[in-house]
Protein backbone atom coordinates (compact mmCIF):
# COMPACT_ATOMS: atom_id res chain seq x y z
CA UNK A 1 0.00 0.00 0.00
CA UNK A 2 2.84 2.36 0.90
CA UNK A 3 4.55 1.74 -2.44
CA UNK A 4 1.31 2.49 -4.37
CA UNK A 5 0.94 5.84 -2.59
CA UNK A 6 4.58 6.71 -3.24
CA UNK A 7 4.18 5.75 -6.92
CA UNK A 8 1.08 7.93 -7.30
CA UNK A 9 2.85 10.81 -5.57
CA UNK A 10 5.89 10.38 -7.81
CA UNK A 11 3.78 10.32 -11.02
CA UNK A 12 1.81 13.39 -9.86
CA UNK A 13 5.02 15.32 -9.17
CA UNK A 14 6.39 14.24 -12.54
CA UNK A 15 3.27 15.44 -14.37
CA UNK A 16 3.32 18.86 -12.67
CA UNK A 17 7.03 19.30 -13.24
CA UNK A 18 6.52 18.72 -16.98
CA UNK A 19 3.75 21.33 -17.18
CA UNK A 20 4.63 24.03 -19.72
CA UNK A 21 5.93 27.15 -18.06
CA UNK A 22 4.28 30.09 -19.81
CA UNK A 23 6.07 32.72 -17.74
CA UNK A 24 9.03 34.45 -19.31
CA UNK A 25 12.47 33.54 -18.02
CA UNK A 26 14.05 36.17 -15.78
CA UNK A 27 16.61 37.24 -18.41
CA UNK A 28 13.79 38.27 -20.79
CA UNK A 29 11.95 40.48 -18.34
CA UNK A 30 12.44 44.11 -19.31
CA UNK A 31 13.80 46.19 -16.44
CA UNK A 32 12.54 49.72 -16.23
CA UNK A 33 15.13 52.42 -15.69
CA UNK A 34 14.78 56.10 -14.97
CA UNK A 35 15.89 58.48 -17.72
CA UNK A 36 18.30 61.36 -17.20
CA UNK A 37 18.02 63.88 -20.02
CA UNK A 38 20.55 66.75 -20.04
CA UNK A 39 19.91 70.07 -21.79
CA UNK A 40 23.66 70.03 -22.51
CA UNK A 41 26.61 68.08 -21.15
CA UNK A 42 29.17 70.62 -22.42
CA UNK A 43 29.57 74.21 -21.21
CA UNK A 44 32.11 76.46 -22.94
CA UNK A 45 32.91 79.57 -20.89
CA UNK A 46 35.01 81.11 -23.67
CA UNK A 47 37.86 83.46 -22.69
CA UNK A 48 38.23 84.22 -18.98
CA UNK A 49 40.79 85.96 -16.78
CA UNK A 50 43.20 83.88 -14.72
CA UNK A 51 41.99 83.63 -11.11
CA UNK A 52 38.29 83.72 -11.95
CA UNK A 53 35.93 81.20 -10.34
CA UNK A 54 33.79 79.76 -13.12
CA UNK A 55 30.33 78.36 -12.43
CA UNK A 56 28.55 76.09 -14.93
CA UNK A 57 25.05 74.62 -14.56
CA UNK A 58 24.13 71.29 -16.15
CA UNK A 59 20.33 71.08 -16.16
CA UNK A 60 18.63 67.73 -16.52
CA UNK A 61 15.24 66.10 -16.10
CA UNK A 62 13.85 62.71 -15.19
CA UNK A 63 11.52 61.96 -18.10
CA UNK A 64 10.53 58.49 -16.89
CA UNK A 65 8.06 56.97 -14.44
CA UNK A 66 10.86 55.78 -12.14
CA UNK A 67 12.86 57.63 -9.48
CA UNK A 68 16.29 58.83 -10.61
CA UNK A 69 19.07 58.45 -8.05
CA UNK A 70 22.44 60.14 -8.43
CA UNK A 71 25.03 58.00 -6.70
CA UNK A 72 27.95 60.42 -7.05
CA UNK A 73 29.55 63.23 -9.04
CA UNK A 74 33.31 62.96 -9.48
CA UNK A 75 35.23 65.93 -10.95
CA UNK A 76 38.61 64.90 -12.37
CA UNK A 77 40.52 67.84 -10.90
CA UNK A 78 40.87 69.12 -7.33
CA UNK A 79 40.43 72.62 -8.79
CA UNK A 80 36.79 71.73 -9.52
CA UNK A 81 33.99 71.39 -6.98
CA UNK A 82 30.33 70.57 -7.50
CA UNK A 83 26.91 71.01 -5.98
CA UNK A 84 23.77 69.05 -6.70
CA UNK A 85 20.16 70.19 -6.40
CA UNK A 86 19.15 66.73 -5.09
CA UNK A 87 20.39 63.14 -5.20
CA UNK A 88 16.82 61.91 -5.73
CA UNK A 89 14.80 63.20 -8.69
CA UNK A 90 11.21 62.01 -8.89
CA UNK A 91 9.49 61.29 -12.22
CA UNK A 92 8.89 64.49 -14.18
CA UNK A 93 11.15 66.58 -11.94
CA UNK A 94 14.21 68.59 -12.96
CA UNK A 95 17.60 68.97 -11.35
CA UNK A 96 20.88 70.85 -11.68
CA UNK A 97 24.51 69.86 -11.23
CA UNK A 98 26.77 72.89 -10.77
CA UNK A 99 30.50 72.69 -11.42
CA UNK A 100 32.84 75.41 -10.12
CA UNK A 101 36.31 75.74 -11.60
CA UNK A 102 39.03 77.81 -9.93
CA UNK A 103 41.24 79.18 -12.73
CA UNK A 104 44.04 80.27 -10.39
CA UNK A 105 47.39 79.19 -11.91
CA UNK A 106 45.62 77.99 -15.08
CA UNK A 107 46.59 79.11 -18.56
CA UNK A 108 45.28 78.80 -22.10
CA UNK A 109 42.94 75.96 -23.06
CA UNK A 110 41.35 74.08 -20.13
CA UNK A 111 38.94 71.18 -20.46
CA UNK A 112 37.68 69.70 -17.21
CA UNK A 113 35.42 66.64 -16.93
CA UNK A 114 33.19 65.30 -14.18
CA UNK A 115 31.62 61.84 -14.12
CA UNK A 116 28.05 61.41 -12.88
CA UNK A 117 27.01 57.93 -11.71
CA UNK A 118 23.27 57.15 -11.66
CA UNK A 119 20.77 54.29 -11.56
CA UNK A 120 19.84 54.79 -15.22
CA UNK A 121 20.50 52.24 -17.96
CA UNK A 122 23.49 54.39 -18.98
CA UNK A 123 25.32 54.25 -15.64
CA UNK A 124 27.81 57.07 -16.26
CA UNK A 125 27.56 60.51 -17.85
CA UNK A 126 30.50 62.81 -18.64
CA UNK A 127 30.10 66.55 -18.08
CA UNK A 128 32.59 68.88 -19.75
CA UNK A 129 33.60 72.41 -18.78
CA UNK A 130 35.76 74.35 -21.24
CA UNK A 131 37.52 77.67 -20.80
CA UNK A 132 40.40 79.58 -22.34
CA UNK A 133 42.30 81.29 -19.50
CA UNK A 134 44.13 84.52 -20.40
C-alpha positions as a Markdown table, in Angstrom:
| # | Residue | x | y | z |
|---|---|---|---|---|
| 1 | Unk | 0.0 | 0.0 | 0.0 |
| 2 | Unk | 2.8 | 2.4 | 0.9 |
| 3 | Unk | 4.6 | 1.7 | -2.4 |
| 4 | Unk | 1.3 | 2.5 | -4.4 |
| 5 | Unk | 0.9 | 5.8 | -2.6 |
| 6 | Unk | 4.6 | 6.7 | -3.2 |
| 7 | Unk | 4.2 | 5.8 | -6.9 |
| 8 | Unk | 1.1 | 7.9 | -7.3 |
| 9 | Unk | 2.9 | 10.8 | -5.6 |
| 10 | Unk | 5.9 | 10.4 | -7.8 |
| 11 | Unk | 3.8 | 10.3 | -11.0 |
| 12 | Unk | 1.8 | 13.4 | -9.9 |
| 13 | Unk | 5.0 | 15.3 | -9.2 |
| 14 | Unk | 6.4 | 14.2 | -12.5 |
| 15 | Unk | 3.3 | 15.4 | -14.4 |
| 16 | Unk | 3.3 | 18.9 | -12.7 |
| 17 | Unk | 7.0 | 19.3 | -13.2 |
| 18 | Unk | 6.5 | 18.7 | -17.0 |
| 19 | Unk | 3.7 | 21.3 | -17.2 |
| 20 | Unk | 4.6 | 24.0 | -19.7 |
| 21 | Unk | 5.9 | 27.2 | -18.1 |
| 22 | Unk | 4.3 | 30.1 | -19.8 |
| 23 | Unk | 6.1 | 32.7 | -17.7 |
| 24 | Unk | 9.0 | 34.4 | -19.3 |
| 25 | Unk | 12.5 | 33.5 | -18.0 |
| 26 | Unk | 14.1 | 36.2 | -15.8 |
| 27 | Unk | 16.6 | 37.2 | -18.4 |
| 28 | Unk | 13.8 | 38.3 | -20.8 |
| 29 | Unk | 11.9 | 40.5 | -18.3 |
| 30 | Unk | 12.4 | 44.1 | -19.3 |
| 31 | Unk | 13.8 | 46.2 | -16.4 |
| 32 | Unk | 12.5 | 49.7 | -16.2 |
| 33 | Unk | 15.1 | 52.4 | -15.7 |
| 34 | Unk | 14.8 | 56.1 | -15.0 |
| 35 | Unk | 15.9 | 58.5 | -17.7 |
| 36 | Unk | 18.3 | 61.4 | -17.2 |
| 37 | Unk | 18.0 | 63.9 | -20.0 |
| 38 | Unk | 20.5 | 66.7 | -20.0 |
| 39 | Unk | 19.9 | 70.1 | -21.8 |
| 40 | Unk | 23.7 | 70.0 | -22.5 |
| 41 | Unk | 26.6 | 68.1 | -21.1 |
| 42 | Unk | 29.2 | 70.6 | -22.4 |
| 43 | Unk | 29.6 | 74.2 | -21.2 |
| 44 | Unk | 32.1 | 76.5 | -22.9 |
| 45 | Unk | 32.9 | 79.6 | -20.9 |
| 46 | Unk | 35.0 | 81.1 | -23.7 |
| 47 | Unk | 37.9 | 83.5 | -22.7 |
| 48 | Unk | 38.2 | 84.2 | -19.0 |
| 49 | Unk | 40.8 | 86.0 | -16.8 |
| 50 | Unk | 43.2 | 83.9 | -14.7 |
| 51 | Unk | 42.0 | 83.6 | -11.1 |
| 52 | Unk | 38.3 | 83.7 | -12.0 |
| 53 | Unk | 35.9 | 81.2 | -10.3 |
| 54 | Unk | 33.8 | 79.8 | -13.1 |
| 55 | Unk | 30.3 | 78.4 | -12.4 |
| 56 | Unk | 28.5 | 76.1 | -14.9 |
| 57 | Unk | 25.0 | 74.6 | -14.6 |
| 58 | Unk | 24.1 | 71.3 | -16.1 |
| 59 | Unk | 20.3 | 71.1 | -16.2 |
| 60 | Unk | 18.6 | 67.7 | -16.5 |
| 61 | Unk | 15.2 | 66.1 | -16.1 |
| 62 | Unk | 13.8 | 62.7 | -15.2 |
| 63 | Unk | 11.5 | 62.0 | -18.1 |
| 64 | Unk | 10.5 | 58.5 | -16.9 |
| 65 | Unk | 8.1 | 57.0 | -14.4 |
| 66 | Unk | 10.9 | 55.8 | -12.1 |
| 67 | Unk | 12.9 | 57.6 | -9.5 |
| 68 | Unk | 16.3 | 58.8 | -10.6 |
| 69 | Unk | 19.1 | 58.5 | -8.1 |
| 70 | Unk | 22.4 | 60.1 | -8.4 |
| 71 | Unk | 25.0 | 58.0 | -6.7 |
| 72 | Unk | 27.9 | 60.4 | -7.0 |
| 73 | Unk | 29.5 | 63.2 | -9.0 |
| 74 | Unk | 33.3 | 63.0 | -9.5 |
| 75 | Unk | 35.2 | 65.9 | -10.9 |
| 76 | Unk | 38.6 | 64.9 | -12.4 |
| 77 | Unk | 40.5 | 67.8 | -10.9 |
| 78 | Unk | 40.9 | 69.1 | -7.3 |
| 79 | Unk | 40.4 | 72.6 | -8.8 |
| 80 | Unk | 36.8 | 71.7 | -9.5 |
| 81 | Unk | 34.0 | 71.4 | -7.0 |
| 82 | Unk | 30.3 | 70.6 | -7.5 |
| 83 | Unk | 26.9 | 71.0 | -6.0 |
| 84 | Unk | 23.8 | 69.1 | -6.7 |
| 85 | Unk | 20.2 | 70.2 | -6.4 |
| 86 | Unk | 19.2 | 66.7 | -5.1 |
| 87 | Unk | 20.4 | 63.1 | -5.2 |
| 88 | Unk | 16.8 | 61.9 | -5.7 |
| 89 | Unk | 14.8 | 63.2 | -8.7 |
| 90 | Unk | 11.2 | 62.0 | -8.9 |
| 91 | Unk | 9.5 | 61.3 | -12.2 |
| 92 | Unk | 8.9 | 64.5 | -14.2 |
| 93 | Unk | 11.1 | 66.6 | -11.9 |
| 94 | Unk | 14.2 | 68.6 | -13.0 |
| 95 | Unk | 17.6 | 69.0 | -11.3 |
| 96 | Unk | 20.9 | 70.8 | -11.7 |
| 97 | Unk | 24.5 | 69.9 | -11.2 |
| 98 | Unk | 26.8 | 72.9 | -10.8 |
| 99 | Unk | 30.5 | 72.7 | -11.4 |
| 100 | Unk | 32.8 | 75.4 | -10.1 |
| 101 | Unk | 36.3 | 75.7 | -11.6 |
| 102 | Unk | 39.0 | 77.8 | -9.9 |
| 103 | Unk | 41.2 | 79.2 | -12.7 |
| 104 | Unk | 44.0 | 80.3 | -10.4 |
| 105 | Unk | 47.4 | 79.2 | -11.9 |
| 106 | Unk | 45.6 | 78.0 | -15.1 |
| 107 | Unk | 46.6 | 79.1 | -18.6 |
| 108 | Unk | 45.3 | 78.8 | -22.1 |
| 109 | Unk | 42.9 | 76.0 | -23.1 |
| 110 | Unk | 41.4 | 74.1 | -20.1 |
| 111 | Unk | 38.9 | 71.2 | -20.5 |
| 112 | Unk | 37.7 | 69.7 | -17.2 |
| 113 | Unk | 35.4 | 66.6 | -16.9 |
| 114 | Unk | 33.2 | 65.3 | -14.2 |
| 115 | Unk | 31.6 | 61.8 | -14.1 |
| 116 | Unk | 28.1 | 61.4 | -12.9 |
| 117 | Unk | 27.0 | 57.9 | -11.7 |
| 118 | Unk | 23.3 | 57.2 | -11.7 |
| 119 | Unk | 20.8 | 54.3 | -11.6 |
| 120 | Unk | 19.8 | 54.8 | -15.2 |
| 121 | Unk | 20.5 | 52.2 | -18.0 |
| 122 | Unk | 23.5 | 54.4 | -19.0 |
| 123 | Unk | 25.3 | 54.2 | -15.6 |
| 124 | Unk | 27.8 | 57.1 | -16.3 |
| 125 | Unk | 27.6 | 60.5 | -17.9 |
| 126 | Unk | 30.5 | 62.8 | -18.6 |
| 127 | Unk | 30.1 | 66.5 | -18.1 |
| 128 | Unk | 32.6 | 68.9 | -19.7 |
| 129 | Unk | 33.6 | 72.4 | -18.8 |
| 130 | Unk | 35.8 | 74.4 | -21.2 |
| 131 | Unk | 37.5 | 77.7 | -20.8 |
| 132 | Unk | 40.4 | 79.6 | -22.3 |
| 133 | Unk | 42.3 | 81.3 | -19.5 |
| 134 | Unk | 44.1 | 84.5 | -20.4 |
